[in-house]
Amino acid sequence: MSSKGLTLAICAVFATAIATAAATTAAIYHFAPPASSQAQVETDAAVETASDDTFGTRVHDYLVANPETLLDVQTALQQKQAERQQQAASAALAENQDKLYQPAFDAEFGNPEGAITVVEFFDYNCGYCRRALSDMDDIIAANEDVRFVLKEIPVLGPDSEAAEKVSYAFLKIAPEKYEDFHRALMGSGTRANDASARAVANALGVDDAAIDAAMEQFPAEEALSAHFALASAIGVNGTPAYIIGDRLISGAVGADVLQETIDNVRDCGKSVCS
């Protein structure tokens, strides 16, 4: 929105507030408008137009003299939007507990019986996800009661989807080795695709024939569909994204933010303790 548009919007808000206050005052004190001639009506209209022009000019001049007010308005709007998004996410999380915490298609790291679960949505070609791998390691090392659930959503194109299919096949063939597979592919420094994912699988003792057979027996499409539907329902719009308790955390926020949220869930059962 341009500064002129924002000025007009703010003027409209102020004008509405003033009009509402005037109407409320009239209702409380039973003010009645006096009978007016046509000439009086025209005079009143002219005065009102002049007043509106003066009011708009004063608001414009104030904003020009105090432009930081526009930043305050923008910040307040963004904060309100974020609060609404978080409220919607919390409601969606409550409706999808089984899909989040009793996953049918996902790998689990850390303590499988952990009282606190961190769900991470990721893509093997997401640079932020790769940098966040150490955050997961730090959290698991520091918290014996935390379980990590990994949900792959290949949002970065055909290579990511091809890597996901190999990844899912490997999980079905050798779940006990999947953590090694995940760390090797995520930390490879090369683009994840069918060939690079198969190379990691081969290095861990799973050959291409076994991968092909698992792809045939366990097609990844059902897992992909479930993950994307869940991500859409709870408002995940990028990777990495984390679910901890009643909170959706977007982006590679670092281990400290994740740890603080985990501590709150442990202390009061919520992501933010009052």
C-alpha positions in Angstrom: 0.0 0.0 0.0 1.3 3.5 -0.9 1.8 6.1 1.8 -1.1 8.0 0.3 -3.3 4.9 0.4 -2.3 4.2 4.0 -3.0 7.8 5.0 -6.5 7.6 3.5 -7.0 4.3 5.3 -6.0 5.7 8.6 -8.2 8.8 8.0 -11.1 6.5 7.4 -10.5 4.7 10.6 -10.2 8.0 12.5 -13.4 9.3 10.8 -15.3 6.2 11.6 -14.3 6.3 15.3 -15.3 10.0 15.5 -18.6 9.4 13.9 -19.3 6.4 16.1 -18.5 8.5 19.2 -20.7 11.3 18.1 -23.6 9.0 17.5 -23.1 7.3 20.9 -23.0 10.6 22.6 -26.2 11.7 20.9 -27.9 8.5 21.9 -26.9 8.8 25.6 -28.0 12.4 26.0 -31.0 12.2 23.7 -29.7 14.9 21.4 -32.1 15.6 18.5 -31.1 17.4 15.4 -32.9 20.8 14.9 -35.2 21.3 12.0 -33.3 22.7 9.1 -34.2 24.5 6.0 -32.8 23.5 2.7 -30.3 26.4 3.0 -29.2 25.2 6.4 -28.7 21.7 5.1 -26.5 23.0 2.3 -24.5 25.1 4.8 -24.1 22.1 7.1 -22.9 20.0 4.1 -20.3 22.6 3.1 -19.1 22.9 6.7 -18.8 19.1 6.9 -16.8 19.0 3.7 -14.5 21.7 4.9 -14.0 19.9 8.2 -13.2 16.6 6.4 -10.6 18.4 4.3 -9.1 20.0 7.4 -9.1 16.7 9.3 -7.5 14.8 6.4 -4.9 17.6 6.1 -4.1 17.4 9.8 -3.7 13.6 9.7 -1.5 13.9 6.6 0.7 16.5 8.2 1.0 14.5 11.4 2.1 11.4 9.5 4.6 13.3 7.5 6.0 14.8 10.7 5.9 11.4 12.5 6.5 8.8 9.8 7.5 6.2 12.4 3.8 6.0 13.1 3.3 4.1 9.9 5.9 1.6 11.0 4.1 1.2 14.3 0.9 0.5 12.4 2.6 -2.0 10.1 4.2 -3.8 13.1 0.9 -4.0 14.9 -0.8 -5.4 11.8 1.9 -8.0 11.3 1.7 -9.0 14.9 -2.1 -9.4 14.8 -1.8 -11.4 11.6 0.8 -13.7 13.2 -1.4 -14.2 16.2 -4.3 -15.2 14.1 -2.2 -17.6 12.0 -0.9 -19.2 15.2 -4.4 -19.5 16.6 -5.5 -21.2 13.4 -2.5 -23.5 13.5 -3.1 -24.5 17.1 -6.7 -25.4 16.3 -5.5 -27.5 13.3 -2.9 -29.2 15.4 -5.5 -30.2 17.9 -7.5 -31.8 15.1 -4.6 -33.7 13.6 -2.9 -35.3 16.7 -2.9 -38.8 15.4 -1.4 -37.8 12.0 1.3 -35.8 13.8 2.3 -38.0 16.7 1.3 -41.5 15.5 2.9 -41.4 12.0 2.5 -44.2 9.6 5.1 -43.1 7.1 7.8 -41.4 9.1 11.2 -42.0 10.7 11.7 -41.3 14.4 15.0 -40.2 16.0 15.8 -39.7 19.7 13.8 -41.5 22.4 10.9 -43.4 20.7 9.1 -43.3 24.0 9.8 -39.7 24.7 7.2 -37.6 26.5 7.8 -34.7 24.2 7.6 -34.9 20.4 9.2 -32.5 17.9 7.8 -32.9 14.4 9.9 -31.5 11.6 8.8 -31.0 8.0 11.8 -31.0 5.7 13.2 -31.3 2.1 16.6 -32.9 1.4 17.4 -30.0 -1.0 16.5 -27.3 1.5 19.7 -25.4 2.5 18.1 -24.2 5.8 17.1 -27.8 6.6 20.6 -28.9 6.1 22.0 -26.3 8.4 19.3 -27.2 10.9 20.5 -30.8 11.1 22.8 -29.8 13.9 19.9 -28.2 15.8 18.2 -31.6 15.9 21.4 -33.3 17.1 21.8 -30.7 19.9 18.2 -31.2 21.0 18.4 -34.9 21.0 21.7 -34.9 22.9 20.4 -32.5 25.5 16.9 -34.0 26.1 16.5 -37.7 26.9 12.7 -37.3 26.8 12.4 -35.9 23.3 11.4 -37.8 20.2 11.9 -36.3 16.7 9.4 -37.3 13.9 10.6 -36.4 10.4 8.0 -35.7 7.7 9.4 -35.2 4.2 7.7 -32.8 1.9 9.7 -32.4 -1.4 8.7 -28.8 -2.2 11.8 -28.0 -4.2 11.1 -29.7 -7.4 11.5 -33.1 -9.2 14.9 -33.9 -7.8 13.6 -33.6 -4.2 10.6 -35.8 -5.1 12.9 -38.4 -6.6 15.1 -38.4 -3.5 12.0 -38.8 -1.4 11.0 -41.9 -3.2 14.4 -43.5 -2.6 14.4 -42.3 1.0 11.0 -43.9 1.6 12.0 -47.1 0.0 15.2 -47.2 2.2 13.1 -46.6 5.3 11.0 -49.6 4.5 14.0 -51.8 3.7 16.3 -50.9 6.5 14.6 -48.7 9.1 17.4 -49.4 11.6 19.8 -47.7 9.2 17.6 -44.8 8.2 19.2 -42.3 10.6 22.5 -42.9 8.9 20.9 -42.5 5.5 19.3 -39.3 6.6 22.4 -37.7 8.0 24.5 -38.8 5.0 22.1 -37.4 2.4 21.3 -34.3 4.3 24.9 -33.6 5.0 26.3 -34.6 1.6 26.7 -31.0 0.3 25.4 -32.1 -3.2 22.0 -31.9 -4.7 19.7 -34.7 -3.5 18.1 -36.6 -6.4 17.6 -40.2 -7.4 21.3 -40.9 -8.1 22.7 -39.3 -5.0 20.1 -40.9 -2.8 20.8 -44.3 -4.3 24.5 -43.7 -3.8 24.0 -43.2 -0.1 21.7 -46.3 0.1 24.4 -48.4 -1.7 27.1 -47.2 0.7 24.9 -48.4 3.5 24.4 -51.9 2.0 21.1 -51.5 0.1 21.5 -52.0 -3.6 19.5 -50.6 -6.5 17.6 -53.8 -7.0 16.3 -53.7 -3.4 15.4 -50.0 -3.8 13.4 -50.8 -7.0 11.6 -53.6 -5.4 10.7 -51.5 -2.4 9.5 -48.7 -4.6 7.2 -51.2 -6.3 5.9 -52.7 -3.0 5.8 -49.4 -1.1 5.0 -46.6 -3.4 5.7 -43.2 -1.9 2.6 -41.5 -3.3 0.5 -42.2 -0.3 3.1 -40.8 2.1 3.5 -37.8 -0.1 -0.2 -37.1 -0.2 -0.6 -37.5 3.5 2.3 -35.2 4.3 1.2 -32.4 1.9 -2.4 -32.6 3.2 -1.2 -32.4 6.8 1.1 -29.5 6.0 -1.7 -27.6 4.2 -4.1 -28.2 7.1 -1.8 -26.8 9.8 -0.4 -24.0 7.8 3.1 -25.2 6.9 4.3 -23.1 3.9 8.0 -23.9 3.8 10.8 -26.0 5.2 12.0 -26.5 7.8 8.9 -26.2 9.9 8.5 -27.6 13.4 5.6 -28.6 15.6 6.2 -28.6 19.3 3.1 -28.8 21.6 0.5 -26.3 20.4 3.0 -24.3 18.3 3.9 -24.2 14.7 7.5 -22.8 14.3 8.5 -21.8 10.7 12.1 -21.6 9.6 15.5 -22.6 10.8 15.1 -20.8 14.1 18.0 -22.5 15.9 18.3 -24.9 18.8 17.8 -22.2 21.4 14.2 -21.4 20.3 13.4 -25.1 20.0 14.8 -25.8 23.4 12.9 -22.9 25.0 9.6 -24.3 23.5 10.4 -27.8 24.7 11.1 -26.5 28.2 7.8 -24.7 28.2 5.9 -27.8 27.1 7.7 -29.8 29.8 6.9 -27.2 32.5 3.3 -26.2 31.8 2.1 -28.3 28.9 2.0 -25.3 26.5 4.5 -23.8 24.1 4.3 -20.5 26.0 3.9 -20.5 29.8 2.0 -17.6 31.4 
